[in-house]
Amino acid sequence: MKKIGSVIIAMLLVISMVAACGDGDAGKSGQSKDAVTITITYATGDELTAELIRARIAEFQVLNEHITIVEKLSNEGAYLDAIRTLDAVGEFPDIVEMRDTPLFVRAGKLGELPADITSMFESTIAFDGKIYTAPLTETYPAGIIYNKKIFNNLGIDVTSIKTYNDFLNVCQKILDSGTAPLVVGGADIWHIGFWWSFFWHNNVSVATPDWLAKRYVDEVSFTDANVKAAMEGLTDLFNRGYVERGWASTAESMAPSILVTEQAAMYYIGPFVFQQIEEADPNFEYGFFALPNAQGQINVLGGTTPAGWAINSETQANDPAKTEAVYDFIRFFFEKDRYTDYVQQLRAVPSLKEPITYDASEQFQEVLRIAATADNRQLNWNQHIGPNELPPGFRNFCYSLTAEWFLGVSTIADGLVIIDEEWANLTREFNPVLRPE
């Protein structure tokens, strides 16, 4: 099992000291309140993020002795499916890390957050004028994390990668040396989304930001030439042999280890894995660069998303004690010092209105530079709400089908027809453009 980061260990030591010695105000308030139990669920695909949340849950319970938090988690399959399963068996959590916000808002599962919570954030995304989530972070660019030793040994200069074709030449040089150029955590279906997004942005959405809204009114199709070009570029990486052969059974949590043990030279993902890489090997030397498109432009992820902590509407309507416990946890999570530690360990951009500063590594300074100078920044295709919102379940359907192309099970041309058909099926009942209600 991967060791817990030093900051988390320090946090847990503080928790132990508080438990042993008592925390005057927290202990007294805990004794004067009736006991309450709330349930929580959050995504566990990224191990570091899950550890950080878990540590905060533990600390919160120590400081609020009357509150017990029961975790309801699933370590298998897609996170959306795990939440749907909990809902189906009548166990929708009191507080949930929500990623598919519009889906659950429409189902009446989420409660509107109070103004004293929503006002803490620099920006939020409203759904029909109401705010349902407290955003954990802002979105920052994905890019290539690379092994400096391998690059230096092969004489590869990162600054010479001006176009996507330059990047392919680098991949070939690495492959010829006997090392896999790229690691992909394909066992976690969401991981395919990083590469999908790169090709989608550069071939489709940068030129047509409202492409999905146009699809809802049949002005465009997934069988169009630009979408086909995007998927051909994505599949080409695998066909060329540039992706480590075990990708289909590689969990995202395994990818940092594959990188630091030099089984692969590069890893395309966001800066939230920097900490995992450093824990896997503190002496590992790595860098980060943005992946250019064919014309040399830098188009990256960025912006505020509708994801974040949300409250169960039934809890909010029927149980004031649980509701207050949920609100207390959210406020606790975003307290300045505690939240600063959270974003620093994740190398994430903070979402709070209150200024948050922390020492940034060389690699994260490059992330910040890329975010500030990119030719285009936009949310991932599955992060929009309203006219450009994806139909429920469509993202994972596409990613699963894409994996079949990489394995040679089906063709891109046939697959895009199937994707278009699935879109038609899903949008018979869901069309935020023609039926925004």
N, C-alpha and C positions, 0 to 999 in steps of 0.2 A: 504493500500500500504506500502511496506517495506520502512523504512526510509533510506535516502541516507547516506552513510558513512561520518564520520567527515572530512576526508581528501577531499572528494568531495565537502562538504559544504564550506570548507576553499577555495577550488579552485574557487567555484562560487562567493564567496565574493571578491576574487581578481579580477575576471572578472567584477563584478559590479563597483569596484573602478577604474579599467582601463577605463571602459565605461564612468564613471562620470568625471574623471580627465583628461583622454586622455593619450596616450602613444606616446610621441614625435615622434620617428622614424616611428612607425607603423602607426600612424595617418597621418603623412605627406605623407608616401609612398602610403597609401590608397587613399588619395585625388588626387594623381597625376596619378593614374591608372584607366583605363576604368573598369566599373563594369562587373563582370563575375559571372555566376551562374553554379555550378557543382552539380551533383547528387551523392548520396552515399548510399550504402546498407551494412548492417552488421548483423550478427546473433544476435538474441535477446533471445535465449533460456536460456542463463546464464544471470541473471538479473544484477549482479555486473559488469561483463564485458561490458554489454550494457550501463550501467550508466557511466562507466569510459570513454567509447568512446564518448558518448553523451556530456559529460562535456568538452572533448577536442575539439569537433566540435564547441561548443559554444564559448570557449575561442579563438579558431583560428579565428572565424568570428569577434570577438571584436578587435583582433589585426590586422586583415586584412579587413578593412571596405569595400573594393571594392569587396570582395568575399562573395557570398551567397552560403551556402551548403544546398541543399534540400534532406531530408532523404526519401528514398523509401524502406519501411520496410513491412514485413509481420509477424504477431505474431501467425500465425496459420500454422500448417503443417511443413513439412521438409524444411530446409533452402535451399537445392538444388532446390526443387520445386518452392520456391519463386523466386529464381534467374531466373529459366527457364521461369516462367510466365512473369517476367519483359522483358526478351529477346523476348518472343513470341509476346508481344504487342509493340515492338519497343522502350522499355524504359530501355535497359540495362544500368546500372549506369556508370558514368564517373570513379568513384573509387569504388571498391568493395572488401569487405573482402572475399577473395577467399579460398575455402576449397577443391573444386574439380578441381584443377588447370589443370591437363592434359585434362580433358573433354573440358574445355573452350579454352585451347590453340589449341587443334585440330580443334575446331570450328572457329578458327581465331578471337576470341573475346578479347584476351588479348594482350597488347603491351609489348615488352621487356623493362625492366626498365634500366635507365641510370646507368653508372658505379659509379657515385658519390653517388648514393643511395645504390646499391648493395654492394659497398665496405665498408659500415658501419657495416656489419654483420660478426659475427664470422665464420659462414658457411651458405651456401645457396644450394638449390637443383636446378640444371639446367635441363631443358627439351630440348633435342636436342641441347645442348650447349648454350642455352639462359636462362636467369633468368627473371621470370615473376612476382615474388612475393617478398615482403619485410616481412620476418617472424616476427610475433608479439611476439612470445615467442618460447622457446624450449619445448619439451615434457618432463614432469616429471611423476613419478610413480603415479598410482592410488593405493589406499589402503583403509583400514577400519578406518573410523572415529568412535570413540566409546564414549559412555557416561561413564565417570569415576565413577560417583555416582552409577550407576546401577552395574557396574563391581565390585566396592568395596563392595556394599551391598550383592552381591551374592558370594563374595570371589573368583572372577575370576582374576587370575594373567596373564596379557598379555604375559609375558615372557614364560609362559608355553605352549603357542600356537606354537608348533614346526612343526606341519604337518597340512594338510587340514582336516584330521579326528579330530584333536584336535579342530579345528575351528567349525566343525559340533557339537561336544560335547558341546561347549560353546553356540552355537545357541539353542540347546535343553534345556540347563539349563535356558537360558533366557526365552524361550517359556514356560517352566514349571512354571516359576514365574508369568506368566500372561502378559508379555510384548512381543510384536513382536520383534524378533531379528533384522530384516533388513527393511529399507525403500528403495523402488525403485521408481524412477520417471518415471513410464512406459507410462504416457501420452505423453511424449516427446520421440519419438522412438529412438533417438540417445542415450538416457540414457541406453538402453539395451546393448549398445556396450561395456560398462565397464565390465559387467559380461561376455559377449560373449568373449571379449578379454582375460580375465583371463583363461577361459577354452580352448580357441583356442591356446593360447601361450603354455600352459602346456601340451596339448595333441597333438598338431600338429606342430606349427611353430618353437618351440625351437629345436626340433629334425630335422625338415626339413624347414629351413628358406626360401627356394625357392619352397615351396609347391604349391603356386598359379601358378608359372611359369610352374611347372610340370603338373598342371591341364590344362593349355592351350594346351599341347601336349598329353593329355589323358594318362599320366603316373599314375595319381591318380584320385580319385573320392570322391565326398562328401558323398557317401554311404560307404566309407571305415571305418574300425573298429575304427581308431583313431578319426575320425571326429564324429562318432556316440557316442563314449565315452565322447567326449567334450560336446556334446549336452545333453547327459543323465545327466552329472554332473550339467550342467546349469539348466535343468528342475527339477532336484531333489530338488534344493533349494526351489522351489515353491511348489512342491508336498508334501514336509515335513511340509509345513505351516510356514516356517521360514521368509517369506516375508509378510510384512504388507498387510492386505487384500484389501485395497483400491488402490493398486499399479497401476492398469490399468487406473485409473482416476487421479492419482497423477502427477502433473506437477513437473518438476525438481526444479522449484523455490519454491515449497511447501515443498520439502523434508527437508531442514534445520529446518523448524518450527516443523515438525513431530518429528525430532530428539530431539530438545531442550525441547519439551513438553513431552518427555518420552513416546510417542506413539510407538517408536521404539528405540532400543538400539544402532544400528550400521548403517552405511551408507558407501557403497563402491563407491568411486569417487576420483577425484584428489584434490590437495590442493587449487584449485581456489575457493572452497566454504568455506574456513576457515573464510573469512571476513563476508560472509553471516551468518554463524553460530554465530559469535561474535556479529553481529548487532541484530540478533534475540533475543539473551540473553547474555549480556556482562558478566554475572556471570556464564555462563554455563562452566563446566569443561569437557574437552574432550581430547582424545589422538588419536594417529595415529599409525597404524602398518601395515606392509606388510603382504599380505596373502600368506602363503606358499603352495606349492603343496603337493601331497600325499607323496613325498619323502623328503619333508622338504626344497626344493629349493625355492629361491626367484627369480622369473622371472617377470620383470616389463616393463612398457612402458618407452621409452626414446629415445632422438635423435632429429635431425632437420627434420622438415616436409616441404613439398612444399606449405604449406598454408601461407596466409598473405595478405597484401594490394596489389592490382593489379589495373592497368589502362585499361580502355576500348580502344581497338586498334583503333576504329573508331575516338574516341576523339583525340587520339595521332596523327593520320594521318591527321585530318582535322581541328583541332582547337588548335592552339598554346597557346592561352590565357588560355583555360581550362586545357590544358596539364600542363602548368606551375603551375596553381593553384593546381592541383592534386599533383604534385611533391612537392610543398611548404607544402601541408598538411602532406605528408608522412615525410618530413624532420622535420616538426614541431612536429609530433607525437613522433618521436624518439630522440628529444632533451634530453640531459642527465637527467636533473632534473625532467622533466615532465615524461620521460619514467621510471625513477627510482620509482617514485610514482606509476605508472601503475603496474609494476611487483611486487612491495611491497604489494600493496593492493590485488593483485591476488595470492600472494604467488607463483609466477612463476619464472622460470629461464630465465634470460634475453638473448636475441638473439644478442645484439650488440657486436661488437668487442671491443669497449671501455669498460674498466672495470666498472661494476655496482655493488655497494655494498649497502646493507641495513640490518637493524636489523631484525634477523629472530626469530620468536617465537619458543618455545619449540617444537611445532608440526612440524613446517617447518624444523627445524634442523633435526628432525627424517626423514623427506622426503629426505633431502640432504644426510643423512647417508645411507638411503636405496638405493638411486641412485648410491652412490659411492661403495657400497659393494654388490649389487645384483649379483646373479649368472649369470643373462642374462638380457640385455636391448635391446629392439627392438621397432620399430614403430608399431602402431596399424595396423591391417591387411588392413585397408582402406586408409592408409597414404602413401603407396608406389607408385612410378611411374616406368614406364618401364615394364620389364618382370613380375613383381609381382604386377602390378596395377590391381585393381578390374574393371570389366566392369561397365559402368555407370548405376546407379540405383540398382546395385546388393546388396549393403550393406543394404539399407533400405528394400528391398524385403526380405532378410534373417531375419532381425530383426522383421519385421511384422509377418512373418510366425512363428518365434520362440515364439512370444506372444501367438499364437494359441495353442502351446503345453502347455504353462503354464496354459491356461484356459481349457485345456482338449478338445479343439475343434477338434484337429487332433493328429496323432501320430508322433513320431520322425522318425520312419522308413519311413513312407509315405512322411513326410516332406522333408527328405534328398533326396528322389527320385525327388521330385518336384524342389528342389534347384538345383540338377544336371541338370534337364531339362531346368530350367531357364538359367543356365550358358551356356548350349548349344545354346539356342536361342540368348542370348546376344552376344556370341562370334562368331556368323556367320559373323558379320560385324566388330567385334572388337577383334583383337588378337595381342597384342603387341609382342608376341614371334614369331609367324609365319609371321605376317604382321606388322612389327614395324613402318611402315610409317603411 
